[in-house]
Amino acid sequence: MPVAASDQKLIDQWKNEPAPLLPLLHAFHDRDGYLSDDALRAVADGLKTPLADLYGTVTFYHHFSRTPGGLEAPRVCTGNICCLRGGNEILETLKSQGQAATEMPCSGRCDAPIPVLTGHTTLAGETAADLKATPSPLPPVNPGGIEEALFSNIRKEGHNTLSGYQANGGFSALKSVLAGEPQDIIDTITASKLAGRGGAGFPTGLKWQAVADCDRHPKSIVCNADEGEPGCFKDRALMDYDPYALIEGMIIAAFATGAPRGFIYLRYEYPETNALLEQCLAEAREAGLLGNNILDSGFEFHLYVRRGAGAYICGEEGSLLNSLEGKHPFPRNKPPFPVTHGFEDKPTAVNNVETLCAVPHIITKGPEWYHSLGLGKNIGTKLISLSGDIARPGNYEVPFGLPLKTLLYDWAGGPFSGRSIQAVTMAGLSGGFLGHQVLDELTLDDPCIRSHGSFLGAGGIMVFDDSRDMVKAAHDAMAFFAHESCGKCFPCRIGTQRLTERLNGDAKNLSTEAWTEEVNDINEAMKATSACGLGMAAPHVTESLLKYFPDQVAAATQS
């Protein structure tokens, strides 16, 4: 069957662009409101991809609709925080009104629930009748009076415009490094001890050095902006209100490593952010800040936005790179690592939004200044996304080493009237729960948090007050992991499903002792044999439930 002229026009527009599959699929999806069989055949033919492989990849993502009208159909967040606020009720109300509403996992608006996506617009409201287009919330005004780094300019009006960013000192760091040597940048970032802020905490300078030292080309800089961890929304705030800091940080990283190309892999659920970033990149190119001869320095760097389509696993760097390349987004086996075999099997530095946005500040003010921002022996700051049963949810920039209770009570106003804090999560859901028993002991730094069996990760903290059923909270968390497991390895694919079943009442015929033994066996098998971090992290949920809430487990298994 010949390809329609209108379809061929879209294919010709994208097929020779870098990482063409996702933007081409989005182009058809936007034009038609869904992905038809004819569209998939046209894409498969145009990119010389087997149709069966393409179909498997497309259906892996949540937001590519195969039904006419699917793009405009409401998708309601039923993530862990939105469930506490009434997300399921909004979903059922919209369905009762005859709308083709569906649920979606946490969409990064935990500070302003409940978000509903329709087309390329984010609506939000506490009930279905309240839904309206709602801007991305700004971080609260600095409540602790500490010196901020990443949030130092973010609340200034117009800072997300090129003129506003430059008026606040933007691109001065880039101008200074272009006059020097690439190695000087790596030395500065290494001296600052900046580590990855997406969760892994790998030293940024060491990663960039490995890419710079690799004699294979072309190299790439990839920004992991697929902020899919439930309860995490800090990267959204940075991209919405300080997008040029991300762009400047990526250009500096590219100059340091010798990379002529870069990609911002953006999560689907941020449509307004996608439009803003495209506009910012266009203005940066026009101003000579991107392209073939940046600021007349002879340095070349081309930067692109590539929007995902909804898949938690694409936050894992191997899955992200496979998604960029148009492959099925399974995690990659390591080694080799992306610093030598990344995008298109070439050296690639994959960094988080927060990490890259810190770079211009460190270049401008120096490593010693960055060291001074932490408390005690800790270095630097961390963005924390705080949500749940707390008076003032939002994004907070905290010095590493800050007592958790200072953030929860002094900065964020504590729990709601008449309630007390029962538990918090760390690292979104991936770090599991920490019970109220240890809140007095916790400081916001990895050594302290790891000593209690969790980790800080990307910095998403959900608060559960004493009215919440923690077994149900654990069930909802595990159900998310089961839904998002890519299925590549059976320990994660089967383990998350079995743990979800054990938390939903299917095992009430077991004694508490037998239930605990079985759950612990599954936990250990998943941690030891899963292929990537999803399967290794999910057991933190059930481990921490047993550790801090044994009475609730006993009540649930004996009912």
C-alpha positions in Angstrom: 0.0 0.0 0.0 1.5 3.4 -1.0 2.2 5.9 1.7 -0.1 8.9 1.7 1.4 12.2 0.7 0.7 13.8 4.0 2.3 10.9 5.8 5.3 11.0 3.6 5.7 14.7 4.3 6.0 14.0 8.1 8.4 11.2 7.5 10.6 13.3 5.3 10.6 16.0 7.9 12.0 13.8 10.7 13.7 10.7 9.2 17.1 12.4 8.8 17.0 14.1 12.2 18.9 12.6 15.1 16.8 10.3 17.3 13.9 10.5 14.9 11.4 7.9 16.1 9.8 9.6 19.1 9.3 13.0 17.4 7.9 11.3 14.3 5.4 9.3 16.4 4.5 12.4 18.3 3.9 14.2 15.0 1.4 11.6 13.8 -0.2 11.4 17.2 -0.6 15.2 17.4 -2.0 15.4 13.8 -4.5 12.6 14.0 -5.2 12.4 17.8 -4.0 8.8 17.9 -1.7 6.4 16.1 -3.5 4.6 13.4 -2.5 1.4 11.6 -1.7 3.4 8.5 0.5 5.7 10.5 2.5 2.8 12.0 2.9 1.3 8.6 4.2 4.6 7.2 6.6 5.1 10.1 7.9 1.5 9.8 8.4 1.9 6.1 10.0 5.3 6.4 12.5 4.4 9.1 13.1 0.8 7.8 11.8 -0.7 11.0 10.0 -4.0 11.2 6.3 -3.3 11.9 6.1 -5.9 14.6 9.0 -4.3 16.5 7.5 -0.8 16.1 4.1 -2.0 17.4 5.8 -3.6 20.4 7.6 -0.3 21.2 4.6 1.9 20.7 2.3 -0.1 22.9 5.0 -0.2 25.6 4.4 3.6 26.3 1.4 4.7 28.2 0.4 7.8 26.3 0.5 6.8 22.7 -3.2 6.1 22.0 -4.3 3.6 19.4 -7.9 4.7 19.7 -9.3 7.7 17.8 -9.7 10.7 20.1 -7.2 9.3 22.6 -5.0 12.3 22.7 -7.8 14.6 24.0 -9.2 12.0 26.4 -8.7 13.0 30.0 -5.9 11.1 31.8 -6.2 11.5 35.6 -3.3 11.1 37.9 -3.9 8.3 40.4 -0.4 8.4 41.9 0.2 7.8 45.5 -0.3 11.4 46.6 -3.3 12.1 44.3 -5.0 9.0 45.6 -4.9 10.6 49.0 -6.4 13.8 47.6 -9.3 12.3 45.5 -7.8 11.3 42.2 -9.9 8.2 41.9 -13.0 10.1 42.7 -12.2 12.6 39.8 -11.6 9.7 37.5 -14.9 8.1 38.3 -16.8 11.4 38.0 -15.4 12.0 34.5 -16.3 8.5 33.5 -19.8 9.0 34.8 -20.1 12.1 32.6 -19.4 9.9 29.5 -15.8 11.0 29.1 -13.2 8.4 28.0 -11.1 9.1 31.1 -8.2 6.8 32.1 -5.8 6.8 35.0 -2.1 7.6 34.7 0.7 7.2 37.2 2.2 10.1 39.1 2.6 13.0 36.7 4.8 15.3 38.7 2.2 17.7 40.1 2.1 16.4 43.7 2.4 20.0 44.9 -0.9 20.9 43.2 -3.1 17.9 42.9 -5.1 16.6 41.1 -3.6 16.9 37.6 -5.5 15.8 34.5 -3.9 15.8 31.0 -6.1 16.6 28.0 -4.2 17.0 24.8 -1.2 19.2 25.6 -2.8 20.9 28.5 -2.5 20.2 32.2 -5.6 20.8 34.2 -5.7 20.6 38.0 -8.3 20.8 40.8 -9.5 19.1 43.9 -12.8 17.9 42.2 -13.8 17.3 38.6 -15.8 20.6 38.7 -12.7 22.5 39.8 -10.4 21.4 36.9 -8.7 24.2 35.1 -5.5 24.9 33.3 -3.0 25.5 36.1 0.6 26.8 35.8 3.4 24.8 37.2 3.8 25.8 40.9 6.8 27.9 41.9 8.9 26.8 44.8 7.8 28.4 48.1 9.7 31.5 49.1 13.0 30.5 50.9 11.6 29.6 54.3 14.9 28.8 56.0 16.7 32.0 55.1 19.7 29.9 53.9 21.8 30.7 50.9 20.4 29.0 47.8 22.2 27.9 44.7 19.8 26.5 42.1 16.8 28.5 43.4 18.7 31.7 43.9 17.1 33.4 40.9 14.1 31.1 40.1 11.4 33.2 41.7 12.5 36.4 39.8 9.9 37.5 37.3 11.0 36.8 33.7 13.9 34.6 34.7 12.7 31.9 32.3 13.2 34.2 29.3 16.5 34.7 27.6 16.7 38.4 28.5 15.7 37.8 32.1 18.2 35.0 32.5 21.0 37.1 31.0 20.0 40.1 33.2 20.6 37.8 36.3 24.0 36.8 35.1 23.1 34.0 32.8 25.6 32.7 30.3 28.5 34.5 32.0 29.8 31.0 33.1 29.7 29.8 29.5 31.5 32.9 28.2 34.2 32.4 30.8 34.8 28.7 30.0 34.9 29.2 26.3 38.0 31.4 26.8 39.8 28.6 28.6 40.5 24.9 28.2 37.9 22.1 28.5 40.0 20.3 31.1 39.7 23.4 33.4 35.9 22.8 33.5 36.3 19.1 34.5 38.8 20.1 37.2 36.5 22.6 38.6 33.5 20.3 38.7 35.6 17.5 40.1 36.9 19.8 42.9 33.3 20.9 43.7 32.4 17.2 44.4 29.1 17.7 42.6 27.5 14.3 42.3 24.5 13.1 40.3 21.2 14.4 41.6 19.0 11.9 39.8 19.5 9.3 42.5 22.7 7.4 41.7 25.1 10.1 43.2 27.9 9.3 40.8 30.6 12.0 40.7 29.9 14.4 37.8 33.6 15.3 37.2 34.6 11.6 37.0 31.8 10.9 34.5 32.8 13.9 32.3 36.5 12.9 32.4 35.7 9.4 31.2 33.8 10.8 28.2 36.5 13.4 27.4 39.2 10.7 27.6 37.4 8.3 25.2 38.7 8.6 21.7 35.5 7.7 19.9 33.2 10.1 18.2 30.7 11.7 18.0 30.1 12.1 21.7 26.8 13.2 23.3 25.4 15.0 26.3 22.0 13.6 27.4 19.9 15.2 30.0 17.7 12.8 31.9 14.5 14.9 32.4 12.2 11.8 32.6 11.2 12.6 36.1 9.0 9.6 36.6 9.6 8.7 40.3 6.4 9.3 42.2 6.6 12.2 44.5 9.5 13.9 42.5 8.8 17.2 40.7 11.9 19.3 41.3 13.2 19.0 37.7 9.8 20.3 36.5 10.3 23.5 38.5 13.8 24.0 37.2 12.8 23.5 33.6 9.7 25.7 33.9 11.4 28.6 35.7 15.1 28.3 35.0 15.3 26.6 31.6 18.4 28.5 30.4 20.4 27.2 33.4 19.8 23.7 32.0 20.8 24.8 28.5 23.9 26.6 29.8 24.9 23.6 31.9 24.6 21.3 28.9 26.6 23.5 26.6 29.4 23.7 29.3 29.3 19.9 29.7 29.5 19.5 25.9 32.6 21.8 25.7 34.2 20.0 28.6 33.8 16.6 27.0 34.0 17.4 23.3 30.4 16.6 22.5 28.8 18.2 19.4 25.3 17.1 20.1 22.9 16.8 23.1 19.4 15.7 23.9 16.9 16.6 26.6 14.8 13.5 27.2 11.7 15.0 28.7 8.9 13.1 30.3 5.6 13.1 28.5 3.5 14.5 31.3 5.1 17.9 31.1 3.6 19.3 27.9 3.9 22.9 28.8 7.5 22.4 29.6 8.1 20.8 26.2 6.7 23.9 24.5 8.8 26.2 26.6 12.0 24.3 26.1 11.5 24.2 22.3 11.0 28.0 22.4 14.1 28.5 24.5 16.3 26.4 22.2 15.1 28.4 19.2 15.9 31.7 20.9 19.3 30.3 22.0 20.2 29.3 18.5 19.1 32.8 17.2 21.4 34.4 19.8 24.4 32.3 18.8 24.4 30.3 22.0 23.8 27.0 20.1 24.8 25.8 16.7 28.0 25.7 14.6 30.0 28.6 16.1 28.9 29.4 19.6 29.7 33.0 20.6 32.3 33.0 17.8 34.4 30.5 19.7 34.5 27.9 16.9 32.8 25.4 19.3 29.8 23.5 17.8 26.9 22.1 19.9 23.4 21.2 18.7 20.8 20.5 21.3 17.4 18.8 20.8 14.3 18.0 22.9 13.0 14.5 22.7 9.7 13.9 24.4 9.1 10.5 26.0 5.7 8.9 25.8 5.1 7.7 29.4 7.2 4.9 30.8 8.8 5.0 34.3 11.6 2.7 33.2 12.9 5.3 30.8 14.3 7.1 33.8 16.9 4.4 33.9 19.7 5.5 31.7 20.0 2.4 29.6 16.3 2.4 28.9 16.4 6.1 28.2 19.2 5.6 25.6 17.3 2.7 23.9 14.2 4.9 23.8 16.2 7.7 22.2 17.5 5.3 19.6 14.0 4.1 18.7 14.5 0.7 20.3 12.3 -1.1 22.8 13.2 0.7 26.1 14.6 -2.2 28.0 17.5 -1.5 30.4 21.0 -2.3 29.1 23.4 -4.7 30.6 26.5 -3.1 32.2 29.3 -3.0 31.4 29.9 -1.4 29.0 28.8 1.9 30.5 27.3 4.9 28.7 30.6 6.9 29.1 32.1 4.7 26.5 29.1 3.1 24.8 26.1 5.3 25.2 23.9 6.9 22.5 24.5 5.1 19.2 27.2 3.1 21.0 29.4 6.3 21.4 30.7 8.0 24.5 27.8 9.7 26.3 27.4 11.7 29.5 23.9 11.2 31.0 23.1 13.7 33.7 20.0 14.8 35.6 18.4 18.2 35.3 19.4 19.3 38.8 23.0 18.2 38.2 23.3 20.2 35.0 21.6 23.3 36.4 24.1 23.4 39.3 27.1 23.7 36.8 26.8 27.4 35.9 26.6 28.4 39.5 29.7 26.3 40.4 31.7 27.7 37.5 30.7 31.2 38.4 31.3 31.0 42.2 33.8 28.2 42.5 34.1 24.9 44.3 34.8 26.3 47.7 31.6 28.3 47.6 29.7 25.2 46.8 31.3 23.3 49.6 30.3 26.0 52.1 26.6 25.5 51.4 26.4 22.1 53.2 26.1 21.7 57.0 28.9 20.2 58.9 31.1 17.9 56.7 28.4 17.8 54.0 28.9 19.5 50.7 26.4 21.5 48.6 22.6 21.5 48.5 19.8 19.2 47.4 16.4 19.9 45.9 13.6 18.1 47.9 10.1 17.6 46.5 7.8 17.4 49.5 4.2 16.3 49.3 1.4 14.4 51.0 0.0 15.1 54.5 2.0 18.3 55.0 0.8 21.9 55.3 3.1 23.5 52.7 4.1 21.0 50.0 6.5 22.1 47.3 10.1 22.1 46.2 12.7 23.1 48.8 16.4 23.7 48.4 18.1 22.3 51.5 21.7 22.2 52.6 22.9 18.6 52.9 22.8 17.6 56.5 19.7 19.6 57.4 17.6 17.8 60.1 14.5 16.3 58.4 12.2 17.7 61.2 13.5 21.2 60.4 12.2 20.8 56.8 9.0 19.1 57.8 8.0 21.3 60.7 9.8 24.7 60.6 9.9 25.1 56.8 6.8 23.2 55.6 4.5 23.8 58.5 4.1 20.2 59.8 1.1 17.9 59.5 -2.5 19.1 59.2 -4.2 20.2 62.4 -4.9 17.4 64.8 -2.7 14.9 63.0 0.9 13.6 63.5 3.4 12.2 61.0 3.3 8.4 60.9 5.8 7.9 58.0 7.8 9.5 55.2 9.2 8.0 52.0 12.6 8.7 50.7 13.7 8.8 47.1 10.0 9.0 46.0 8.9 5.4 46.4 12.2 3.7 45.7 13.6 4.2 49.2 10.6 2.7 51.0 9.2 4.1 54.2 10.9 5.6 57.3 8.7 5.4 60.4 8.0 8.2 62.9 10.2 6.3 65.4 13.4 7.6 63.7 12.3 11.1 62.5 14.3 12.7 65.3 17.5 11.0 64.1 17.3 11.8 60.4 19.3 14.4 58.6 19.1 15.0 54.9 22.2 13.3 53.7 22.8 9.8 52.3 25.1 8.4 55.1 22.4 9.1 57.7 19.5 7.9 55.6 21.3 4.8 54.5 22.1 3.9 58.1 18.3 3.6 58.6 17.8 1.3 55.5 16.8 3.9 52.9 18.5 6.4 50.6 17.9 10.0 49.5 17.9 9.3 45.8 16.2 12.0 43.7 14.8 13.7 46.8 11.1 12.9 46.7 9.6 12.9 50.3 6.0 11.8 50.7 4.4 12.4 54.1 1.8 10.0 55.6 0.0 11.1 58.7 -1.5 8.9 61.4 -4.8 8.5 59.6 -3.2 6.4 56.8 -3.2 2.7 56.4 0.4 1.9 55.8 -0.3 -1.6 54.4 -2.5 0.0 51.8 0.1 2.7 51.1 2.6 -0.2 50.6 0.2 -2.0 48.3 -0.3 1.1 46.1 3.4 1.6 45.9 4.1 -2.0 44.9 1.2 -1.9 42.4 3.0 1.0 40.8 6.2 -0.9 40.5 4.4 -4.0 39.1 2.7 -1.8 36.5 5.9 -0.1 35.5 8.2 -3.2 35.4 9.4 -3.5 31.9 9.2 -7.3 31.9 12.7 -7.9 30.7 13.8 -9.9 33.8 11.5 -12.3 35.6 12.6 -11.5 39.2 11.2 -8.0 38.9 8.3 -8.9 36.5 7.1 -11.7 38.8 8.3 -10.4 42.1 6.6 -7.1 42.0 3.3 -8.8 41.1 3.6 -11.4 43.9 4.4 -8.7 46.4 1.4 -6.7 45.3 -0.8 -9.8 45.8 0.6 -10.3 49.2 -0.3 -6.7 50.1 -3.9 -6.8 48.8 -5.3 -9.4 51.0 -4.8 -12.5 48.9 -2.7 -14.1 51.5 -4.9 -13.7 54.6 -5.0 -17.5 55.0 -1.3 -17.4 55.9 -0.1 -16.8 59.4 1.8 -13.5 59.9 5.0 -15.6 60.3 4.5 -17.4 57.0 3.5 -14.2 55.2 6.6 -12.5 56.5 8.9 -15.4 55.5 7.5 -15.5 52.0 7.7 -11.7 51.5 11.3 -11.7 52.7 12.2 -14.5 50.3 10.8 -12.5 47.4 12.6 -9.4 48.6 16.0 -11.1 48.7 15.6 -12.7 45.3 14.6 -9.5 43.7 17.5 -7.5 45.2 20.0 -10.2 44.2 18.9 -10.9 40.6 16.9 -8.1 39.1 18.4 -6.5 36.0 18.1 -2.8 37.0 17.3 -0.5 39.8 13.5 -0.9 39.7 13.6 -4.5 40.8 16.3 -3.8 43.3 14.5 -0.9 44.9 10.9 -2.1 45.0 11.6 -4.5 48.0 12.4 -1.4 50.1 8.7 -0.9 50.3 7.9 -4.3 51.9 11.1 -4.4 54.0 10.4 -1.0 55.5 6.7 -1.9 56.1 7.8 -4.9 58.1 10.5 -3.0 60.0 8.4 0.0 61.1 4.8 -1.2 61.0 4.7 -4.8 62.1 1.5 -4.3 64.0 -0.3 -3.2 60.9 1.1 -6.1 59.0 -0.1 -8.5 61.7 -3.6 -6.9 61.6 -3.8 -7.1 57.8 -2.7 -10.8 57.6 -4.9 -12.0 60.4 -8.1 -10.2 59.4 
